[in-house]
């Protein structure tokens, strides 16, 4: 049985940086289309964000899948907060 290696938590700076990068690519990443061209464009955008994180010395290396999972988590939190207030 192989243990899954746990990634380090996102710092507040990394979270803010992710939100800024998403803001620059929001039309691509939040596109509801699922055809192969749109999916390819989304993958390229996530890879571009991944490269930005790799270049920043204050950030841990994050995979595009890890960044996308964090973004989905942030959207869920935003939805929960908006339904409460």
N, CA, C and O atoms as CSV, one atom per row, in Angstrom:
chain,resi,resn,atom,element,x,y,z
A,1,UNK,N,N,0.847,-1.175,0.000
A,1,UNK,CA,C,0.000,0.000,0.000
A,1,UNK,C,C,0.894,1.240,0.000
A,1,UNK,O,O,1.700,1.427,0.912
A,2,UNK,N,N,0.754,2.068,-1.001
A,2,UNK,CA,C,1.586,3.265,-1.088
A,2,UNK,C,C,0.865,4.459,-0.467
A,2,UNK,O,O,-0.327,4.684,-0.679
A,3,UNK,N,N,1.625,5.193,0.289
A,3,UNK,CA,C,1.057,6.372,0.941
A,3,UNK,C,C,1.057,7.546,-0.033
A,3,UNK,O,O,1.998,7.717,-0.809
A,4,UNK,N,N,0.017,8.336,0.011
A,4,UNK,CA,C,-0.082,9.521,-0.829
A,4,UNK,C,C,0.665,10.653,-0.136
A,4,UNK,O,O,0.418,10.953,1.032
A,5,UNK,N,N,1.584,11.276,-0.874
A,5,UNK,CA,C,2.350,12.375,-0.304
A,5,UNK,C,C,1.459,13.614,-0.236
A,5,UNK,O,O,0.861,14.020,-1.233
A,6,UNK,N,N,1.383,14.191,0.924
A,6,UNK,CA,C,0.554,15.371,1.135
A,6,UNK,C,C,1.334,16.613,0.752
A,6,UNK,O,O,2.495,16.773,1.128
A,7,UNK,N,N,0.690,17.485,0.006
A,7,UNK,CA,C,1.294,18.767,-0.375
A,7,UNK,C,C,1.205,19.737,0.795
A,7,UNK,O,O,0.369,19.586,1.686
A,8,UNK,N,N,2.077,20.728,0.775
A,8,UNK,CA,C,2.006,21.766,1.805
A,8,UNK,C,C,0.779,22.639,1.555
A,8,UNK,O,O,0.312,22.770,0.423
A,9,UNK,N,N,0.275,23.223,2.617
A,9,UNK,CA,C,-0.880,24.107,2.493
A,9,UNK,C,C,-0.505,25.350,1.693
A,9,UNK,O,O,0.650,25.776,1.687
A,10,UNK,N,N,-1.492,25.918,1.023
A,10,UNK,CA,C,-1.291,27.172,0.306
A,10,UNK,C,C,-1.145,28.292,1.327
A,10,UNK,O,O,-1.939,28.392,2.263
A,11,UNK,N,N,-0.146,29.120,1.150
A,11,UNK,CA,C,-0.009,30.299,2.001
A,11,UNK,C,C,-1.005,31.351,1.508
A,11,UNK,O,O,-1.573,31.218,0.423
A,12,UNK,N,N,-1.209,32.379,2.301
A,12,UNK,CA,C,-2.129,33.439,1.879
A,12,UNK,C,C,-1.588,34.153,0.638
A,12,UNK,O,O,-2.362,34.579,-0.219
A,13,UNK,N,N,-0.255,34.284,0.539
A,13,UNK,CA,C,0.350,34.919,-0.645
A,13,UNK,C,C,0.100,34.074,-1.890
A,13,UNK,O,O,-0.201,34.610,-2.957
A,14,UNK,N,N,0.224,32.746,-1.757
A,14,UNK,CA,C,-0.014,31.857,-2.897
A,14,UNK,C,C,-1.481,31.897,-3.331
A,14,UNK,O,O,-1.787,31.885,-4.523
A,15,UNK,N,N,-2.370,31.943,-2.356
A,15,UNK,CA,C,-3.796,32.008,-2.669
A,15,UNK,C,C,-4.117,33.306,-3.400
A,15,UNK,O,O,-4.848,33.301,-4.390
A,16,UNK,N,N,-3.574,34.409,-2.916
A,16,UNK,CA,C,-3.797,35.700,-3.558
A,16,UNK,C,C,-3.233,35.697,-4.972
A,16,UNK,O,O,-3.867,36.198,-5.900
A,17,UNK,N,N,-2.043,35.132,-5.135
A,17,UNK,CA,C,-1.417,35.054,-6.450
A,17,UNK,C,C,-2.253,34.193,-7.408
A,17,UNK,O,O,-2.397,34.524,-8.585
A,18,UNK,N,N,-2.797,33.097,-6.895
A,18,UNK,CA,C,-3.654,32.239,-7.719
A,18,UNK,C,C,-4.890,33.000,-8.177
A,18,UNK,O,O,-5.282,32.909,-9.341
A,19,UNK,N,N,-5.500,33.744,-7.275
A,19,UNK,CA,C,-6.696,34.516,-7.626
A,19,UNK,C,C,-6.366,35.566,-8.687
A,19,UNK,O,O,-7.158,35.793,-9.601
A,20,UNK,N,N,-5.206,36.205,-8.571
A,20,UNK,CA,C,-4.792,37.183,-9.574
A,20,UNK,C,C,-4.583,36.523,-10.938
A,20,UNK,O,O,-5.007,37.059,-11.962
A,21,UNK,N,N,-3.933,35.364,-10.948
A,21,UNK,CA,C,-3.693,34.649,-12.215
A,21,UNK,C,C,-5.011,34.183,-12.842
A,21,UNK,O,O,-5.188,34.243,-14.059
A,22,UNK,N,N,-5.921,33.722,-11.999
A,22,UNK,CA,C,-7.233,33.294,-12.490
A,22,UNK,C,C,-7.960,34.495,-13.090
A,22,UNK,O,O,-8.598,34.376,-14.136
A,23,UNK,N,N,-7.867,35.637,-12.437
A,23,UNK,CA,C,-8.533,36.852,-12.923
A,23,UNK,C,C,-8.074,37.230,-14.315
A,23,UNK,O,O,-8.863,37.745,-15.107
A,24,UNK,N,N,-6.815,36.985,-14.627
A,24,UNK,CA,C,-6.288,37.299,-15.951
A,24,UNK,C,C,-6.758,36.310,-17.008
A,24,UNK,O,O,-6.730,36.613,-18.201
A,25,UNK,N,N,-7.197,35.110,-16.570
A,25,UNK,CA,C,-7.604,34.055,-17.505
A,25,UNK,C,C,-9.035,33.589,-17.253
A,25,UNK,O,O,-9.403,32.487,-17.660
A,26,UNK,N,N,-9.835,34.401,-16.598
A,26,UNK,CA,C,-11.160,33.966,-16.140
A,26,UNK,C,C,-12.076,33.540,-17.289
A,26,UNK,O,O,-12.824,32.572,-17.157
A,27,UNK,N,N,-12.022,34.250,-18.400
A,27,UNK,CA,C,-12.909,33.903,-19.515
A,27,UNK,C,C,-12.578,32.537,-20.089
A,27,UNK,O,O,-13.467,31.818,-20.545
A,28,UNK,N,N,-11.318,32.183,-20.068
A,28,UNK,CA,C,-10.900,30.873,-20.586
A,28,UNK,C,C,-11.241,29.781,-19.585
A,28,UNK,O,O,-11.842,28.769,-19.947
A,29,UNK,N,N,-10.860,29.982,-18.330
A,29,UNK,CA,C,-10.993,28.936,-17.319
A,29,UNK,C,C,-12.427,28.679,-16.890
A,29,UNK,O,O,-12.756,27.561,-16.495
A,30,UNK,N,N,-13.280,29.681,-16.957
A,30,UNK,CA,C,-14.674,29.508,-16.558
A,30,UNK,C,C,-15.603,29.302,-17.758
A,30,UNK,O,O,-16.824,29.381,-17.621
A,31,UNK,N,N,-15.032,29.043,-18.911
A,31,UNK,CA,C,-15.816,28.755,-20.105
A,31,UNK,C,C,-16.551,27.430,-19.897
A,31,UNK,O,O,-15.939,26.438,-19.503
A,32,UNK,N,N,-17.846,27.411,-20.159
A,32,UNK,CA,C,-18.662,26.219,-19.913
A,32,UNK,C,C,-18.550,25.180,-21.025
A,32,UNK,O,O,-18.993,24.044,-20.859
A,33,UNK,N,N,-17.966,25.559,-22.146
A,33,UNK,CA,C,-17.829,24.613,-23.264
A,33,UNK,C,C,-16.847,23.511,-22.903
A,33,UNK,O,O,-15.868,23.745,-22.195
A,34,UNK,N,N,-17.119,22.305,-23.396
A,34,UNK,CA,C,-16.271,21.159,-23.075
A,34,UNK,C,C,-15.747,20.456,-24.329
A,34,UNK,O,O,-15.356,19.290,-24.266
A,35,UNK,N,N,-15.738,21.153,-25.459
A,35,UNK,CA,C,-15.193,20.537,-26.664
A,35,UNK,C,C,-13.671,20.470,-26.553
A,35,UNK,O,O,-13.082,21.071,-25.655
A,36,UNK,N,N,-13.043,19.744,-27.462
A,36,UNK,CA,C,-11.602,19.513,-27.356
A,36,UNK,C,C,-10.789,20.800,-27.486
A,36,UNK,O,O,-9.751,20.933,-26.839
A,37,UNK,N,N,-11.235,21.740,-28.300
A,37,UNK,CA,C,-10.511,23.005,-28.450
A,37,UNK,C,C,-10.561,23.800,-27.152
A,37,UNK,O,O,-9.536,24.313,-26.702
A,38,UNK,N,N,-11.734,23.907,-26.551
A,38,UNK,CA,C,-11.879,24.649,-25.295
A,38,UNK,C,C,-11.093,23.986,-24.173
A,38,UNK,O,O,-10.435,24.665,-23.385
A,39,UNK,N,N,-11.162,22.651,-24.101
A,39,UNK,CA,C,-10.413,21.942,-23.061
A,39,UNK,C,C,-8.908,22.112,-23.246
A,39,UNK,O,O,-8.180,22.259,-22.264
A,40,UNK,N,N,-8.440,22.095,-24.473
A,40,UNK,CA,C,-7.024,22.325,-24.742
A,40,UNK,C,C,-6.591,23.720,-24.331
A,40,UNK,O,O,-5.508,23.903,-23.775
A,41,UNK,N,N,-7.433,24.699,-24.603
A,41,UNK,CA,C,-7.142,26.082,-24.220
A,41,UNK,C,C,-7.088,26.215,-22.697
A,41,UNK,O,O,-6.228,26.915,-22.160
A,42,UNK,N,N,-8.007,25.543,-22.007
A,42,UNK,CA,C,-8.011,25.571,-20.542
A,42,UNK,C,C,-6.738,24.935,-19.984
A,42,UNK,O,O,-6.138,25.467,-19.050
A,43,UNK,N,N,-6.324,23.801,-20.550
A,43,UNK,CA,C,-5.104,23.139,-20.080
A,43,UNK,C,C,-3.887,24.037,-20.264
A,43,UNK,O,O,-3.014,24.095,-19.398
A,44,UNK,N,N,-3.830,24.734,-21.390
A,44,UNK,CA,C,-2.715,25.654,-21.635
A,44,UNK,C,C,-2.714,26.788,-20.616
A,44,UNK,O,O,-1.656,27.202,-20.144
A,45,UNK,N,N,-3.900,27.290,-20.278
A,45,UNK,CA,C,-3.997,28.373,-19.300
A,45,UNK,C,C,-3.533,27.892,-17.926
A,45,UNK,O,O,-2.826,28.617,-17.227
A,46,UNK,N,N,-3.926,26.669,-17.527
A,46,UNK,CA,C,-3.490,26.134,-16.237
A,46,UNK,C,C,-1.980,25.906,-16.234
A,46,UNK,O,O,-1.322,26.146,-15.222
A,47,UNK,N,N,-1.425,25.444,-17.355
A,47,UNK,CA,C,0.031,25.244,-17.449
A,47,UNK,C,C,0.765,26.586,-17.328
A,47,UNK,O,O,1.826,26.671,-16.711
A,48,UNK,N,N,0.186,27.621,-17.922
A,48,UNK,CA,C,0.775,28.962,-17.847
A,48,UNK,C,C,0.801,29.441,-16.394
A,48,UNK,O,O,1.792,30.017,-15.946
A,49,UNK,N,N,-0.279,29.204,-15.667
A,49,UNK,CA,C,-0.343,29.570,-14.249
A,49,UNK,C,C,0.665,28.746,-13.449
A,49,UNK,O,O,1.322,29.263,-12.545
A,50,UNK,N,N,0.781,27.463,-13.787
A,50,UNK,CA,C,1.757,26.595,-13.121
A,50,UNK,C,C,3.178,27.134,-13.307
A,50,UNK,O,O,3.972,27.134,-12.367
A,51,UNK,N,N,3.491,27.589,-14.507
A,51,UNK,CA,C,4.822,28.152,-14.788
A,51,UNK,C,C,5.074,29.425,-13.977
A,51,UNK,O,O,6.191,29.661,-13.516
A,52,UNK,N,N,4.038,30.237,-13.806
A,52,UNK,CA,C,4.171,31.451,-12.991
A,52,UNK,C,C,4.527,31.070,-11.556
A,52,UNK,O,O,5.380,31.708,-10.940
A,53,UNK,N,N,3.879,30.034,-11.021
A,53,UNK,CA,C,4.164,29.581,-9.665
A,53,UNK,C,C,5.572,29.005,-9.560
A,53,UNK,O,O,6.244,29.202,-8.548
A,54,UNK,N,N,6.028,28.298,-10.587
A,54,UNK,CA,C,7.371,27.719,-10.567
A,54,UNK,C,C,8.450,28.804,-10.567
A,54,UNK,O,O,9.502,28.636,-9.951
A,55,UNK,N,N,8.189,29.913,-11.256
A,55,UNK,CA,C,9.177,30.986,-11.354
A,55,UNK,C,C,9.264,31.834,-10.090
A,55,UNK,O,O,10.299,32.444,-9.823
A,56,UNK,N,N,8.197,31.876,-9.321
A,56,UNK,CA,C,8.173,32.715,-8.124
A,56,UNK,C,C,8.921,32.025,-6.980
A,56,UNK,O,O,8.551,30.917,-6.592
A,57,UNK,N,N,9.958,32.653,-6.435
A,57,UNK,CA,C,10.723,32.008,-5.356
A,57,UNK,C,C,9.953,31.887,-4.039
A,57,UNK,O,O,10.337,31.100,-3.174
A,58,UNK,N,N,8.884,32.647,-3.878
A,58,UNK,CA,C,8.103,32.603,-2.640
A,58,UNK,C,C,7.017,31.533,-2.659
A,58,UNK,O,O,6.310,31.351,-1.667
A,59,UNK,N,N,6.878,30.823,-3.779
A,59,UNK,CA,C,5.822,29.825,-3.924
A,59,UNK,C,C,6.409,28.423,-4.016
A,59,UNK,O,O,7.503,28.222,-4.543
A,60,UNK,N,N,5.667,27.468,-3.496
A,60,UNK,CA,C,6.036,26.063,-3.662
A,60,UNK,C,C,5.680,25.660,-5.088
A,60,UNK,O,O,4.788,26.243,-5.705
A,61,UNK,N,N,6.377,24.668,-5.598
A,61,UNK,CA,C,6.021,24.156,-6.919
A,61,UNK,C,C,4.661,23.473,-6.819
A,61,UNK,O,O,4.470,22.560,-6.015
A,62,UNK,N,N,3.742,23.916,-7.625
A,62,UNK,CA,C,2.383,23.373,-7.629
A,62,UNK,C,C,2.056,22.866,-9.025
A,62,UNK,O,O,2.369,23.520,-10.020
A,63,UNK,N,N,1.431,21.707,-9.094
A,63,UNK,CA,C,1.017,21.186,-10.398
A,63,UNK,C,C,-0.246,21.914,-10.838
A,63,UNK,O,O,-0.953,22.511,-10.026
A,64,UNK,N,N,-0.511,21.855,-12.118
A,64,UNK,CA,C,-1.721,22.507,-12.623
A,64,UNK,C,C,-2.968,21.855,-12.021
A,64,UNK,O,O,-3.971,22.531,-11.796
A,65,UNK,N,N,-2.910,20.542,-11.759
A,65,UNK,CA,C,-4.047,19.857,-11.136
A,65,UNK,C,C,-4.259,20.357,-9.709
A,65,UNK,O,O,-5.395,20.529,-9.265
A,66,UNK,N,N,-3.160,20.588,-8.998
A,66,UNK,CA,C,-3.232,21.094,-7.632
A,66,UNK,C,C,-3.807,22.503,-7.606
A,66,UNK,O,O,-4.628,22.827,-6.747
A,67,UNK,N,N,-3.379,23.337,-8.543
A,67,UNK,CA,C,-3.878,24.711,-8.624
A,67,UNK,C,C,-5.366,24.731,-8.973
A,67,UNK,O,O,-6.130,25.517,-8.414
A,68,UNK,N,N,-5.767,23.867,-9.895
A,68,UNK,CA,C,-7.173,23.804,-10.283
A,68,UNK,C,C,-8.038,23.322,-9.117
A,68,UNK,O,O,-9.142,23.825,-8.911
A,69,UNK,N,N,-7.537,22.353,-8.360
A,69,UNK,CA,C,-8.284,21.865,-7.196
A,69,UNK,C,C,-8.450,22.973,-6.159
A,69,UNK,O,O,-9.513,23.104,-5.553
A,70,UNK,N,N,-7.404,23.768,-5.955
A,70,UNK,CA,C,-7.490,24.888,-5.008
A,70,UNK,C,C,-8.524,25.904,-5.483
A,70,UNK,O,O,-9.298,26.422,-4.679
A,71,UNK,N,N,-8.542,26.189,-6.776
A,71,UNK,CA,C,-9.503,27.137,-7.324
A,71,UNK,C,C,-10.932,26.637,-7.117
A,71,UNK,O,O,-11.814,27.415,-6.752
A,72,UNK,N,N,-11.166,25.345,-7.348
A,72,UNK,CA,C,-12.507,24.781,-7.134
A,72,UNK,C,C,-12.899,24.883,-5.659
A,72,UNK,O,O,-14.054,25.153,-5.333
A,73,UNK,N,N,-11.936,24.669,-4.785
A,73,UNK,CA,C,-12.190,24.788,-3.353
A,73,UNK,C,C,-12.548,26.223,-2.975
A,73,UNK,O,O,-13.467,26.455,-2.191
A,74,UNK,N,N,-11.815,27.183,-3.539
A,74,UNK,CA,C,-12.107,28.593,-3.259
A,74,UNK,C,C,-13.497,28.978,-3.764
A,74,UNK,O,O,-14.197,29.754,-3.112
A,75,UNK,N,N,-13.897,28.453,-4.899
A,75,UNK,CA,C,-15.233,28.769,-5.430
A,75,UNK,C,C,-16.317,28.207,-4.522
A,75,UNK,O,O,-17.352,28.846,-4.337
A,76,UNK,N,N,-16.102,27.025,-3.953
A,76,UNK,CA,C,-17.076,26.436,-3.036
A,76,UNK,C,C,-17.222,27.288,-1.782
A,76,UNK,O,O,-18.334,27.521,-1.308
A,77,UNK,N,N,-16.107,27.745,-1.252
A,77,UNK,CA,C,-16.139,28.588,-0.052
A,77,UNK,C,C,-16.879,29.876,-0.353
A,77,UNK,O,O,-17.697,30.323,0.451
A,78,UNK,N,N,-16.605,30.477,-1.496
A,78,UNK,CA,C,-17.288,31.718,-1.882
A,78,UNK,C,C,-18.791,31.477,-1.966
A,78,UNK,O,O,-19.574,32.309,-1.507
A,79,UNK,N,N,-19.208,30.338,-2.552
A,79,UNK,CA,C,-20.623,30.028,-2.669
A,79,UNK,C,C,-21.253,29.850,-1.286
A,79,UNK,O,O,-22.344,30.361,-1.029
A,80,UNK,N,N,-20.573,29.133,-0.404
A,80,UNK,CA,C,-21.118,28.924,0.935
A,80,UNK,C,C,-21.269,30.235,1.699
A,80,UNK,O,O,-22.275,30.459,2.372
A,81,UNK,N,N,-20.269,31.089,1.591
A,81,UNK,CA,C,-20.337,32.393,2.279
A,81,UNK,C,C,-21.476,33.240,1.718
A,81,UNK,O,O,-22.191,33.905,2.467
A,82,UNK,N,N,-21.642,33.210,0.388
A,82,UNK,CA,C,-22.691,34.031,-0.216
A,82,UNK,C,C,-24.092,33.524,0.139
A,82,UNK,O,O,-25.035,34.314,0.165
A,83,UNK,N,N,-24.248,32.229,0.412
A,83,UNK,CA,C,-25.569,31.723,0.783
A,83,UNK,C,C,-25.889,32.002,2.242
A,83,UNK,O,O,-27.059,32.072,2.617
A,84,UNK,N,N,-24.863,32.162,3.066
A,84,UNK,CA,C,-25.084,32.445,4.484
A,84,UNK,C,C,-25.460,33.904,4.698
A,84,UNK,O,O,-26.338,34.210,5.505
A,85,UNK,N,N,-24.796,34.805,3.978
A,85,UNK,CA,C,-25.017,36.241,4.183
A,85,UNK,C,C,-25.938,36.788,3.174
A,85,UNK,O,O,-26.237,37.982,3.194
